[in-house]
């Protein structure tokens, strides 16, 4: 029977299989820095989730009083020094509910370009004018469309606050 030392890993982490081997842990500083990376499952809209070993760098939200729809952006650093982002749009049920998507970014300059190119309107389910029933449904559809405009403006306001006015 082979005896294992208390420090030997039992099995490799399946989420981090694509990551390179951890550096030599001779230095306590390297060992403590490595503990900040954890397996993270990032949801993707209509696709399988992303599995990364990462740590959260930033979480921002544009939730404001009086607007029932808002967005959130979370940025992660992967163990291989890559970047990942998760977008979440919280919408009223009539506009489609919660929408989430995540992406890996090749480098730091690619991140702002991808975020600035995102249009939150793809998350919305707007009623078609031909299918709306007159009366209460028309009033609700008008409110939803007005809310959609405010929602889009709030998204681009948050993006400008993070990355500036000009696309990169």
C-alpha positions as CSV (number, residue, x, y, z in Angstrom):
1,X,0.0,0.0,0.0
2,X,1.4,3.4,-1.0
3,X,1.2,6.0,1.7
4,X,0.3,9.5,0.7
5,X,1.7,12.6,2.4
6,X,-0.9,15.0,3.9
7,X,0.2,17.6,1.4
8,X,-0.4,15.4,-1.7
9,X,-3.5,16.3,-3.7
10,X,-6.1,13.6,-4.0
11,X,-7.3,14.6,-7.5
12,X,-6.8,17.4,-10.0
13,X,-9.5,20.1,-10.0
14,X,-11.7,19.4,-13.1
15,X,-12.5,23.1,-13.5
16,X,-8.9,24.0,-13.7
17,X,-7.7,21.2,-16.0
18,X,-7.0,23.7,-18.8
19,X,-4.9,25.9,-16.5
20,X,-1.1,25.4,-16.3
21,X,0.3,23.7,-13.3
22,X,0.6,25.9,-10.2
23,X,4.1,27.4,-9.6
24,X,6.5,25.9,-7.2
25,X,5.3,26.6,-3.7
26,X,8.6,27.3,-2.1
27,X,7.6,30.8,-1.2
28,X,4.7,31.4,1.3
29,X,3.7,34.5,-0.8
30,X,3.1,32.5,-3.9
31,X,1.1,29.9,-1.9
32,X,-1.1,32.5,-0.3
33,X,-1.7,34.3,-3.6
34,X,-2.8,31.1,-5.3
35,X,-5.6,30.6,-2.7
36,X,-7.5,33.5,-4.1
37,X,-8.4,31.6,-7.2
38,X,-11.4,29.3,-7.0
39,X,-13.5,27.3,-9.4
40,X,-16.2,29.5,-10.8
41,X,-19.1,28.5,-13.1
42,X,-20.2,31.4,-15.3
43,X,-23.6,31.2,-17.0
44,X,-23.9,31.8,-20.8
45,X,-27.2,32.6,-22.6
46,X,-28.2,29.6,-24.7
47,X,-24.8,27.8,-24.3
48,X,-23.1,25.6,-21.7
49,X,-21.6,27.5,-18.8
50,X,-17.9,28.5,-18.7
51,X,-15.8,26.8,-16.0
52,X,-12.8,28.8,-14.9
53,X,-10.4,29.1,-12.0
54,X,-10.6,32.7,-11.2
55,X,-11.2,35.5,-8.7
56,X,-13.6,38.4,-8.9
57,X,-12.0,41.8,-9.7
58,X,-15.0,44.1,-10.1
59,X,-18.8,44.0,-9.6
60,X,-20.9,47.0,-10.7
61,X,-24.6,47.6,-10.9
62,X,-26.7,50.4,-12.3
63,X,-29.7,49.7,-10.1
64,X,-31.5,52.9,-9.3
65,X,-34.7,53.9,-7.6
66,X,-37.8,54.0,-9.8
67,X,-36.4,51.8,-12.6
68,X,-37.6,48.2,-12.2
69,X,-34.9,46.9,-14.7
70,X,-31.1,47.1,-14.1
71,X,-27.8,45.5,-15.2
72,X,-24.8,44.1,-13.5
73,X,-21.3,43.4,-14.7
74,X,-18.8,41.2,-12.9
75,X,-15.2,40.9,-14.1
76,X,-12.9,37.9,-13.2
77,X,-9.2,37.3,-13.6
78,X,-8.4,33.7,-14.4
79,X,-5.4,31.8,-13.0
80,X,-3.7,32.2,-16.4
81,X,-4.0,36.0,-16.2
82,X,-6.9,36.0,-18.7
83,X,-10.1,38.0,-18.1
84,X,-13.8,36.8,-18.1
85,X,-17.0,38.9,-17.7
86,X,-20.5,38.1,-16.8
87,X,-23.4,40.4,-17.8
88,X,-26.7,40.1,-16.0
89,X,-29.8,42.1,-17.0
90,X,-32.6,42.0,-14.4
91,X,-35.9,42.8,-16.2
92,X,-39.5,42.8,-15.3
93,X,-41.3,39.5,-16.2
94,X,-43.2,41.2,-19.1
95,X,-39.8,42.1,-20.6
96,X,-38.2,38.6,-20.2
97,X,-37.0,38.2,-16.6
98,X,-33.3,37.6,-15.8
99,X,-30.8,37.4,-18.7
100,X,-27.2,36.3,-18.1
101,X,-24.2,35.8,-20.4
102,X,-20.4,35.3,-19.9
103,X,-17.4,35.5,-22.1
104,X,-13.6,35.0,-22.0
105,X,-11.5,37.9,-23.3
106,X,-8.1,37.4,-24.9
107,X,-6.5,40.4,-23.3
108,X,-7.2,43.6,-21.4
109,X,-7.9,45.8,-24.4
110,X,-10.5,43.3,-25.8
111,X,-12.6,43.6,-22.6
112,X,-13.8,47.3,-23.0
113,X,-14.5,46.7,-26.7
114,X,-16.7,43.7,-26.0
115,X,-18.6,45.4,-23.2
116,X,-19.1,48.6,-25.2
117,X,-20.3,46.6,-28.2
118,X,-23.0,44.8,-26.2
119,X,-26.5,46.1,-26.7
120,X,-28.8,45.2,-23.7
121,X,-31.8,45.3,-26.0
122,X,-31.0,41.7,-27.1
123,X,-32.1,40.6,-23.6
124,X,-35.6,42.2,-23.9
125,X,-38.7,40.4,-25.1
126,X,-40.8,43.3,-26.5
127,X,-44.4,42.8,-27.7
128,X,-45.0,42.9,-31.4
129,X,-47.5,45.7,-32.3
130,X,-49.5,43.3,-34.5
131,X,-50.1,40.9,-31.6
132,X,-51.0,43.4,-28.9
133,X,-54.6,43.3,-27.8
134,X,-56.2,46.8,-27.5
135,X,-56.9,48.2,-24.1
136,X,-54.9,47.2,-21.1
137,X,-52.3,45.2,-23.2
138,X,-51.6,48.3,-25.3
139,X,-51.0,50.4,-22.2
140,X,-48.7,47.7,-20.8
141,X,-46.8,47.5,-24.1
142,X,-46.3,51.2,-24.1
143,X,-44.9,51.2,-20.6
144,X,-42.6,48.3,-21.5
145,X,-41.2,50.1,-24.5
146,X,-40.6,53.3,-22.4
147,X,-38.9,51.2,-19.8
148,X,-36.8,49.5,-22.4
149,X,-35.5,53.0,-23.5
150,X,-34.6,53.9,-19.9
151,X,-33.0,50.5,-19.4
152,X,-30.8,50.9,-22.5
153,X,-29.7,54.4,-21.4
154,X,-28.8,53.2,-17.9
155,X,-26.7,50.4,-19.4
156,X,-24.7,52.8,-21.6
157,X,-24.3,55.2,-18.7
158,X,-22.7,52.5,-16.6
159,X,-20.4,51.5,-19.5
160,X,-19.3,55.1,-20.0
161,X,-18.6,55.5,-16.3
162,X,-16.4,52.4,-16.4
163,X,-14.6,52.8,-19.7
164,X,-15.1,56.3,-20.9
165,X,-17.2,57.7,-23.8
166,X,-15.2,56.5,-26.8
167,X,-15.2,52.9,-28.0
168,X,-11.7,51.5,-27.8
